[in-house]
Amino acid sequence: MLTFDIITIFPEMFGSYTNESLLKRGQKKKLLRIRVHNLRKWTKDKHHTVDDRPFGGGLGMVMKVEPIYRAVQAVKLKNKKTKVILFTPRGKKFDQQMADRYSKLDQLVFICGRYEGVDERVAKHIADEEISLGDYVLMGGEVAAMAVMETVSRLISGVIAKPQIIDERVTKDRGFIEYAEYTRPEVFETKDKKKWRTPKVLLTGDHKKIEVWKKEHGKEVGKLEK
């Protein structure tokens, strides 16, 4: 079972997300465990302060190292294969290869930053890896945590009802292919009488031709580790 521990100041954001669809199924089958933690629990002042002004000046506030350190120490499982992930625009761009590697772990601890950023000592001394979803800045790490959790979870055997869905998209050189999909109706007519048709090859039942078509209309979105 893979355990996700999410450290955030907005735990309510994860309530409905983690209790729907495949994530709900994975937890029910005890393939996943998702624990969401309020960072303010590990503060020691009466105001539950998690941020402060940056040394050297600057706009915005910076998340403090102390409560994050205590939180990670409290949730980190002992004698398990664990990675502590900090979400930051400066991190390595998340991809399918990383998801494959994470799916083989026992625990992933996600640190969700907010405000102007997180004290650099978290990146240097607490996190094992820094991750970014792309070349843009989000309001915080929560959306990134959801994206990584979903990408990793679908690679765990049994979470998806038909695991061959994943297998059929992994190529010989371990590339992961995403191709165009169609379903009924075969022809869709718009209000202005335009007809959007399904490619004829997909209706032939000729599996070899269909496979060729899929490869021609597919895109490799990542490479998995061998």
Residue, then its C-alpha position, 0 to 999 in steps of 0.5 A: m500500500l502506498t501512503f500519501d501524506i499531504i502537508t498543507i494549510f488548506p486541508e479542506m481542499f482535498g476532501s471531495y477530491t480524495n473521496e471520488s472516483l479511482l482514488k476512493r476505490g484505491q483506498k477502499k481496496k487498501l491499495l492507497r492511503i491518503r492522509v491530509h494534515n493541517l500544518r498549523k497543528w505543528t505550530k507552537d504560538k497561540h496564533h498558529t503562525v506558519d509564515d513570516r517576513p523574508f530576511g533581506g526584505g521583499l514582498g510577501m511572506v515566507m513559510k517557516v521551516e519549524p512547523i514543516y520540520r515537525a510535521v514531516q518528522a511526525v508523519k514520516l514512516k519509519n523503515k519504509k521507502t519514502k520520498v519527501i516532495l516540495f512543490t516549487p516553481r524551481g523544481k524539476k518538471f514532473d513527468q511520467q518517468m517520475a510517476d513510475r518511480y514514485s509508484k514503487l515507494d511505500q510513502l510520499v510526503f507532499i509539502c504544499g507551499r503558499y504565499e511568496g515561498v518556503d524557507e530554503r532550508v526546507a528544500k536543502h535539509i527536509a525535502d528529498e526532491e523539488i517538483s514543478l508541474g510546469d513553467y508557471v506559478l500556482m497559488g500553492g502546492e495543493v493542485a500540484a499535489m493532486a496532479v501527482m497523486e492521481t498520476v502515481s495512483r493510476l500506475i498502482s496495480g488494482v487501482i484501475a479496474k482494467p490494468q491492460i489500459i496502461d499496458e497497451r499504451v507502453t511501447k517496446d522502448r518504454g514510452f507512454i503513448e496517448y492517442a486520439e479516441y472516439t466513441r458513439p455516435e459515429v457521426f455527430e451533426t452540429k446545429d449548423k448541419k456540419k458532420w463530424r465523423t469518426p475515422k473509418v478505420l476505427l469502424t472496420g474491426d481490423h485490429k492491425k490497421i487500427e493499431v497502425w492508426k493509433k500509432e500514427h495519431g499518438k503522442e509519446v508523453g514520457k518514458l518509463e524507467k526500465 
